[in-house]
Amino acid sequence: MTIRAECAACGRDCANANATYNGNVYCIGCMPSLGPTGKFPYGMVAPDDDGAIRIAISKDRKGNVRLDFGGSCTWLAMPPNEAIALAKLILKHAEKT
């Protein structure tokens, strides 16, 4: 399945524009790098906290919703408003046809 959308970085109507970050859609080549950012926006929440992580949410050709963490991720913690926003983004990708 091809999802067409305007890339937030390059502005092209791109057939590969199916990766979402911060509510924006990007071409695969324009997507900001994924994985740990090295920042702790809410302080260290546990001794094994590796800090913030940049993830991508997309839908593959078989229709599966994919969360890409850019590496291994043992656990996630976030304020309730960010958890709600993440849940809405996952639902948005799940509902795409």
C-alpha positions as CSV (number, residue, x, y, z in Angstrom):
1,M,0.0,0.0,0.0
2,T,1.3,3.4,-0.9
3,I,0.4,6.4,1.2
4,R,0.8,9.7,-0.6
5,A,1.3,12.9,1.4
6,E,3.3,16.1,1.4
7,C,6.6,15.7,3.1
8,A,7.1,18.2,6.0
9,A,10.8,18.7,5.1
10,C,10.9,18.9,1.3
11,G,7.3,19.7,0.5
12,R,7.1,17.1,-2.2
13,D,4.0,14.9,-2.7
14,C,6.0,11.7,-2.1
15,A,4.9,8.1,-2.6
16,N,7.2,7.2,0.3
17,A,5.9,9.9,2.6
18,N,4.6,7.5,5.2
19,A,6.7,8.1,8.3
20,T,5.3,10.4,11.0
21,Y,7.2,12.4,13.5
22,N,5.7,15.1,15.8
23,G,2.5,14.8,13.8
24,N,4.3,15.6,10.5
25,V,4.7,13.2,7.6
26,Y,8.1,12.8,6.0
27,C,9.7,11.1,3.0
28,I,11.8,8.2,4.2
29,G,15.0,10.1,3.2
30,C,13.9,13.3,5.0
31,M,12.9,11.7,8.3
32,P,14.9,13.0,11.3
33,S,17.2,10.4,12.7
34,L,15.6,7.9,15.2
35,G,16.7,6.7,18.5
36,P,18.1,8.3,21.7
37,T,18.4,12.1,21.7
38,G,20.7,12.3,24.7
39,K,18.2,14.7,26.4
40,F,16.2,14.3,29.6
41,P,13.3,16.7,29.2
42,Y,11.6,15.5,32.5
43,G,14.8,14.6,34.3
44,M,15.9,11.0,34.9
45,V,12.8,9.1,35.8
46,A,14.6,5.9,36.8
47,P,18.2,4.7,37.3
48,D,18.2,2.9,33.9
49,D,16.7,5.9,32.0
50,D,18.5,6.5,28.7
51,G,16.7,9.7,28.0
52,A,14.3,10.8,25.3
53,I,13.9,8.7,22.2
54,R,12.8,9.8,18.8
55,I,10.4,7.3,17.2
56,A,8.6,6.9,13.9
57,I,5.1,5.5,13.4
58,S,4.2,4.1,10.0
59,K,2.1,1.6,8.2
60,D,3.7,-1.2,6.2
61,R,2.5,-2.8,2.9
62,K,0.6,-5.5,4.8
63,G,-1.3,-2.9,6.8
64,N,0.6,-3.4,10.1
65,V,1.2,-0.3,12.2
66,R,5.0,-0.1,12.9
67,L,6.7,1.8,15.7
68,D,10.4,2.3,15.0
69,F,12.5,3.2,18.0
70,G,15.8,3.4,16.0
71,G,17.4,0.8,18.3
72,S,16.6,-1.2,21.3
73,C,14.2,0.2,23.9
74,T,13.4,-1.6,27.1
75,W,10.6,0.8,28.4
76,L,8.9,4.1,27.8
77,A,7.6,6.7,30.3
78,M,5.9,9.9,29.4
79,P,3.4,12.4,30.9
80,P,-0.3,11.6,30.4
81,N,-0.7,14.2,27.6
82,E,2.1,12.7,25.6
83,A,0.7,9.2,26.1
84,I,-2.6,10.3,24.8
85,A,-0.9,12.0,21.8
86,L,1.0,8.8,21.0
87,A,-2.1,6.7,21.3
88,K,-3.9,9.0,18.9
89,L,-1.1,8.8,16.4
90,I,-1.1,5.0,16.6
91,L,-4.9,5.0,16.1
92,K,-4.6,7.4,13.2
93,H,-2.2,5.0,11.4
94,A,-4.3,2.0,12.3
95,E,-7.4,3.6,10.7
96,K,-5.7,4.6,7.4
97,T,-6.9,2.5,4.5
